[in-house]
């Protein structure tokens, strides 16, 4: 039978691990977030799995893209040095996670991005993204 001290140690270890997972998901999203200000498609691409899929619309046109195609879009859009972003939420269950990231003034537009991430071999990466371009939709 475990003592209260042993249970408290296990609980604290679980809490630290859980907190660290959120930090790791934030870290996995950073190359994508940084690519908004730099316009560096290669940086954006590095955040995605090879199979990743991106779906959303701008100006009423639906874009259904691979991560490679999206890399070219980020390059074409160029830098947005005034862009602001925030991670609205992250939800994790084992090796699966979801996240919502808000952007304002990325190439002059506001975006809400919803990401699905997966942790493989100890590393989180984006498996898919859907987005809304708000007033530009």
C-alpha positions in Angstrom: 0.0 0.0 0.0 1.3 3.4 -1.0 1.8 6.1 1.6 0.5 9.7 1.3 4.0 10.9 0.6 4.5 8.4 -2.2 1.1 9.3 -3.8 2.0 13.0 -3.5 5.3 12.4 -5.3 3.6 10.5 -8.1 0.9 13.2 -8.4 3.6 16.0 -8.6 5.6 14.0 -11.2 2.4 13.6 -13.3 1.6 17.3 -13.0 5.2 18.2 -14.1 5.0 15.8 -17.0 1.6 17.2 -18.1 2.8 20.8 -17.8 5.9 19.9 -19.9 3.8 18.4 -22.6 1.9 21.6 -23.1 5.3 23.4 -23.3 6.4 20.9 -25.9 3.3 21.4 -28.1 3.9 25.2 -27.9 7.5 24.6 -29.0 6.3 22.4 -31.9 4.0 25.3 -33.1 6.8 28.0 -32.9 8.3 27.4 -36.3 4.9 27.8 -37.9 4.1 30.9 -35.8 7.6 32.5 -36.6 7.1 31.9 -40.3 4.2 34.4 -40.2 6.5 37.2 -39.4 9.5 36.0 -41.5 7.6 34.7 -44.6 9.9 31.7 -44.5 8.0 28.8 -46.0 10.7 26.3 -45.2 10.4 27.2 -41.5 6.7 26.7 -41.6 7.1 23.4 -43.5 9.5 22.1 -40.7 6.6 22.1 -38.2 4.5 19.6 -40.3 4.6 15.9 -40.9 5.2 14.9 -44.5 1.6 13.7 -44.9 0.1 16.9 -43.4 -2.9 18.5 -45.0 -4.1 22.1 -44.9 -7.7 23.2 -45.6 -9.3 26.6 -45.5 -10.5 29.5 -47.6 -9.5 33.1 -48.4 -11.7 35.4 -50.3 -14.3 32.7 -50.8 -11.8 30.4 -52.5 -11.2 27.0 -50.8 -7.6 25.9 -50.6 -6.9 22.2 -50.1 -3.1 21.9 -49.9 -0.2 19.7 -48.9 2.4 21.0 -46.5 4.7 21.4 -49.5 2.1 23.5 -51.3 1.5 25.6 -48.2 5.3 26.2 -47.9 5.2 27.9 -51.3 2.2 30.0 -50.2 4.1 31.3 -47.1 7.1 32.1 -49.3 4.9 33.9 -51.8 3.2 36.0 -49.0 6.5 37.2 -47.7 7.3 38.7 -44.3 4.6 40.2 -42.1 6.7 42.0 -39.5 3.6 43.5 -37.8 1.8 40.2 -37.3 0.6 39.3 -33.9 -0.3 35.9 -32.6 -1.5 34.0 -29.6 -2.1 30.4 -28.7 -5.7 30.4 -27.6 -5.7 26.8 -26.3 -4.0 23.4 -26.4 -5.7 20.1 -25.5 -3.7 16.9 -25.1 -4.6 13.3 -24.7 -1.6 10.9 -24.8 0.2 11.3 -28.1 -2.6 13.4 -29.7 -3.1 17.1 -29.3 -5.2 19.9 -30.8 -4.4 23.6 -30.7 -6.0 26.9 -31.7 -3.8 29.8 -32.8 -5.0 33.3 -33.7 -3.2 35.7 -36.0 -3.9 39.3 -36.8 -2.2 41.2 -39.7 -0.6 38.1 -41.4 -0.3 39.5 -44.9 -2.9 42.0 -43.8 -5.5 39.3 -42.8 -6.8 37.8 -39.6 -6.6 34.0 -39.3 -7.8 31.4 -36.9 -5.9 28.1 -37.3 -6.9 24.8 -35.8 -4.1 22.3 -35.6 -4.0 18.5 -35.0 -0.7 17.3 -33.7 0.8 13.9 -32.9 3.8 12.9 -30.8 6.0 10.4 -32.7 9.3 9.2 -31.4 9.2 11.8 -28.6 8.6 14.8 -31.0 5.4 16.7 -31.6 4.5 17.7 -35.2 1.5 19.1 -37.0 -0.5 16.5 -38.8 -3.2 18.8 -40.2 -4.6 22.3 -40.1 -7.9 23.9 -41.0 -8.3 27.7 -40.9 -10.6 30.6 -41.2 -9.6 34.0 -42.8 -12.5 35.8 -41.0 -13.7 38.9 -42.9 -11.8 37.8 -45.9 -13.8 34.7 -46.3 
